[in-house]
Amino acid sequence: MKEYNHKEIEERWQKNWKEKRTDKASENKDKKKCYILDMFPYPSGEGLHMGHAESYTSTDIMRRHKKMQGFDVLNIQGFDSFGLPAENYAIKTKTHPKETTKKNIANYVKQMTSLGFSYDFENKVVTSDPEYYKWTQYIFTQFFKNDLVYKKTDFINWCDSCKTGLANEQVEDGTCERCKNEVIKKEVPGWFFRITDFSDDLINDLDGLDWPEYTKKNQINWIGRSEGSEIEFKIKDLDRSFKVFTTRADTLFGATYCVLAPENKLVQDLKDSIENWNEVEKYIEKTKNKSEMDRIEGKEKTGVKLEGVKVVNPANEEELPLFISDYVLASYGTGAVMAVPAHDQRDFEFAKKFRLDIREVISSDEKNTKEEAFVGIGNLLNSGKFDGMSSEEAKKKITEFVGGELKINYRLRDWSVSRQRYWGSPIPIVYSPEGEAKLVPEEHLPWTLPEDVDFVPTGEAPLKKSKELLERTEKIFGKGWTPETDTLDTFVCSSWYYLRYPDPKNSEAFCSEEKLKRWLPVDLYIGGAEHTYMHLLYARFFTKAMKKIGLIDFSEPFLKLRHQGMVLDAKGVKMSKSKGNIVNPDDMVDRFGADAVRLYVMFAGPLDEDIIWNENNIVGMYRFLERIWKLKESVSEKTSEEIIPELHKLIKKVGDDLDNIKLNTAISTMMSFVNSAKSFSLSKEDYGSVLKLLAPFAPHITEELWMEIGNKDSIHASDWPKYNEDFAKDKKINFVIQVNGKLRSLIETNPDITGEEARELAENDEKIKKWIEGKDIKKVIFIKSRLINIIV
């Protein structure tokens, strides 16, 4: 028998699959559909990393398995090619991003093919392709027509390194999630999506999704729904007022001052009344250079009193001083707070520094409000007619008393989608000579990205310098008309790509109604947990918004979601170029073969946990494949009787593990079987069944061996093997007997034992008798094939 040669086998079968287009969905309406999706990559110059290899191997395994089960499977791949990563690489290499993107995508396709991924690359989706972003722009126009997008000048997150605005979700601990430089606040005109219109739906609809609980919880926390009261405070002797949102209206009588965010527009309106305006103005300027995170978590509270201005507490008509301080943000609540230092720690620290009154209005035996704020609930005191009332009751009563309004507030803010960068989808908006924003008509879409400008960022939108874009606008709309020069946030492009995959070459619609009904929503989505607050949230918003305006008929994009962990180096350190510890998938495929790499990244641990790359272990996978290769020598006319039950148990276990995405245990079970099977004979049919089980994991070697034993059609088009239930059952199991939840005995018995039989065995077990004799049995808990627990 010839030796296993992974290079020769893998190259030959990859060529064969490409020629026969085995990657295409069959579109057989008699088959059930299965849409398994990867989070698509951005095509960086570095190419695929081992994290991609792990994630995309898992989805390829699931897709191949589903095909063998008789499902029609959608198998497209795409590239998130607009945005900062691709543009920054182009700047670094001094090459136009259009060229670097094209080159990088070709490399990704080559790498993915070398790993045996069964993607239909003939229909790949590229977000920077005009035929794709035409539909990104189309969706924008539909949002505009339905009041889901608007323009305003506001203080936004600004990264001075990337020279662009950022959404809140793109800021991590006060820094840009891309370049890690500090983010400041800057007043910039821009376009926003009304994601906040869907806040409740984005929370409530998580209940029906098969997602990790921590991902659901993180989205809920990010949206930040809180119930409270909106209360108006008037400025003394002026026809001015402001509203505060508070979850603690019960503490209103304890307010001893109020605070406005430095960027709150009311501060400017009060300019003529503020006696120390120069001091106030300097503080406002200083605040602009602070990141939002620094302001929220700043250890030292700073601020300026607005001299000459007083605020009236609506609860007791008391006159209170008014401050500005950067610990209050214009983007949260109303940009103003009533400060109750006895019952809010930040207010307490501010009051201590500025020697302001600290008035206790909630009784507490636990805390001394002279040392720190008491933030719990209790009964009211120093609150007039509300004294003695509970906090919960007082929240509503005091709100009514001062004419306030019970309200729900959210942490989530509308999504800022304008970017002052070059490499992105142009926003399909033009401005009349009077400055009115108008949509570019659909017949002019795609509104193409001009190529006559420098793509190096300066802080001003590069498209402002495009003569071609201005001339195009004036030619179509008339003299004096000007184009929008910001581009769309790349997350806009990636928020709907899963809708394009079923129909990637449709020039009449983003996806036909027929294909939408056939394939959507996605059945299984796999990708990193780091996308919880951005891509996953934005994709859910897009789906809900598109349903609302009648473009689709479902409200959630991804029914089932699973995350993959990171691939760490041998020392348990995250791989990165700067650390010099990157493992290149190309090198590993060249040395060990795609099948061995695929098996290793799946075998190293559960999909959702971090795995450590160890070259010694991949050698073990290669040897396992050699054993599979040599196992063909044991093929004979008949399977050894002793191995038949083990084979059927194997078929059941691998199938169950695939259904539950326990890919590592499926591999370990196959390895154990092969180790024991080498001592027995297997019929050609049963050896074929073993190859079928391995085929999704190691597609090349199994295809080769499948043909070697006389088959003509691809193993990946064959049926998934079936098992005999009688053979697959364990003849005996170790059955647990507990008393009051504690293990007291272990017996070997039939796996089909009933509850009555288990109780009888337990009560007659010598080890159990001493724990239950003379005692009343209050309850018996029976779990089939596992345990019985006697409660006395």
Buried (B, 14 or more C-beta within 10 A) or exposed (E): EEEBEBEEBBBBBBEEBEEEEBBBBEBEEEBEBBBBBBBBBBBBBEBBBBBBBBBBBBBBBBBBBBBBBEBBBBBBBBBBBBBBBBBBBBBEEEBBBBEBBBBBBEBBBEBBBBBBBBBBBEBBBBBBBBBBBBBBBBBBBBBBEBEBBEBEEBBBBBBBBBBBBBBBBBBBEBBBBBBEEBBBBBEBEBBBBBBBBBBEBBBEBBEEBEBBEEBBEBBBEBBBBEEBBBBBBBBEEEEBEBBBBBEBBBBBBBBBBBBBBBBBEBBEEBEEBBEEBEBBBEBBEEBBEBBBBBBBEBEEBBBBBBBEBBBBBBBEEBEBBBBBBBBBBBBBBBBBBBBBBBBBEBBBBBBBEBEBEBBBBBBBEEBEBEEEBBBEBBBBBBBEEBBEBBBEEBBBBBBEBBEBEEBEBBBBBBBBBBBBBBBBBBBBBBBEEEEEBBBBEEEBBBBBBBEEBEBEBEEEBBBBBBEEBBEBBBEBBEEEBBBBBBBBBBBBBBBBBBBBBBBBEBEEEBBEEEBBBBBBBBBBBBBBBBBBBBBBBBBBBBBBBBBBBEBBEBBBBBBBBBBBBBBBBEEEEEBEEEEEBBBBBBEBBBBBBBBBBBBBBBBBBBBEEBBBBBEEBBBBBBEBBBBBBBBBEBBEEEBBEEBBBBBBBBBBBBBEBBEEBBBBBBBBBBBEBBEEBEEBBBBBEBBBBBBBBBBBBBBBBBBBBBBBEEBEEBBBEBEBBEBEEEBBBEEEBEBBBBBEEEEBBEBEBBEEBEEEBBBEBBBEBEEBEEBBEEEEEEEBEBEEEEBBBBBE
